[in-house]
Amino acid sequence: MAEKQTKTMASDIPTTPVNAAAEQPAAAEPVSLSIEDLVNVIRVINVASERGAFKAAELSSVGVVHDRIAKFIDASQKAAAENANGEATDGGE
């Protein structure tokens, strides 16, 4: 006799309630993202790309994200430099 194969559905898998309080740290810190974090993302994308982690069909999407992050970093660094120069000249008056 041949055995009947059945598909396991996600609804068939038993779930246990998760205690959300147990997973959260005692004092929740505010979520923040710095320019240095974004620079690290660019580095990760570059390394992953060099190592062949992306399929050919994914490269254009990854490239678009890479370019958008890089432009944001450049604009943010230019704005920070302009603000620093403006404060330096205003502080001397």
N, C-alpha and C positions, 0 to 999 in steps of 0.2 A: 504494500500500500504506500502511496505517495503521501508525504506529509503536506498539509496546507500551510503555505507561508502567509504570515500576516504582517502588516505594516504597523509599526508602533507610532501612534500619533502623539503629538506634544500634550494633548489633553489626557492621554492615558498614563502619563508619568506622574506619580504622586509628588506633591509639593508639600514642603513644610513651611509654616509661617516663619518669617525672619523677624527677629527682634531688632527693629531699626535703632533703638537706643544703644544696643550692644555694639553695633557696627560703627557708630559715630564717635569721634574723639570727644573727650570731656569738654573742651572749649573749642568750638568751631572757629577756625581762622577765616578771615575774609578771603575770597578767591581773587587772585590777582595774576596778571601775566605781564612780564616785563619785556622790553626790547631784547634783552639778553636771551630770554626764553625763545623768542622768535628767531634770533640768530642761531640758536642751537637747533631749532627745527630745520632751518636751511641746511645746516651741517648734516643732520640726519638724512634729509632728502638726498643730498649730494653723495653721501657714503652709500646709501641704499641703491642709488642709481648706478654708481660705479661698480657695485657688487652684483648687479643684475637682478635686484629684488623685484623690479617691476616688469610686467609683461609689456610687449610692444603696444598693445591697445591702450594701456594705462599711462603710457609716457606723456601723451599730450595733456591729460588731466593733471598729472603730477607737475608737469611743467608750468601749467597755468597757475596752480596754487603756489608753486615756488616763486614765480615772477610777481604775483600779487603780494606775497609776504615780503619779498626783497624790496619792492617799491615802497611798501609801508614802512619798512625799516629805514630806507634812505630818507623818506620824507620826515619821519620822526626825528632822525638824527640831525637833519638840516634845521628843523624847527627848534630843536634843543640847542643847537649851536647858535642860532640867531637870538634866542632868548638869553643865552649866556652872554653873548656879545652886547646885547641891549642892556642887560643889567650891569655889565662892567662899565659901560660908558655913562649910564645914568647914575651910578654910584659915585662917580667922581665930581658931580656938580654940587 
